[in-house]
């Protein structure tokens, strides 16, 4: 014999009511969360130049999910960067390169 009966629906989720005490509860639904490895693969595809739409189609998820995953990775990097205060300033030297045909190199003094 069942110990509960269907009660009301709230936001399209069916609630149950216990026959003994009258308490309402919901049955836990199966999680639809995607694995972290899939999210990392989406980040990698985005970083190599694939857009949100093609990445979503390739991984069989929505492009909005890919966008949200990329944003969350960005927030994580932002918090890590704000926590790390070891380096105050970084300098980089500049490198100039002159590329031109060989016949023009004979006339150029700078290269």
C-alpha positions, 0 to 999 in steps of 0.5 A: 500500500502506498504511503503517499498520494499526489498533492499539488503541482508547483512550477510543473513539479509534482508534490506528494503528501504523506498519508500518515502525517500530511507533510508535502514533499517532492521526489528528487529528480535525476540530475541533468548536470553535465560532467566537468570534463565536458565543460573543460572540452567546451572551454578548449574548443572555445579557446581554439576559436570555435564559437558557442553555437558550433561548440554546442552542436559538437558536444550536443548541448545548447549554445547558451550552456556553453556560454554560461560555462565559459562565463563561469570559467572566466569568473573562476580565473578572475577570482584566482587573479584577484587572490594572487597579489605576489606580482605587482608589475610585469615588464616585457621587452619589445622585439622588432622584426623586419620582413621584406623581399631579398632585393629590398634588403640590400637598400634598407639600412635598418634591417 
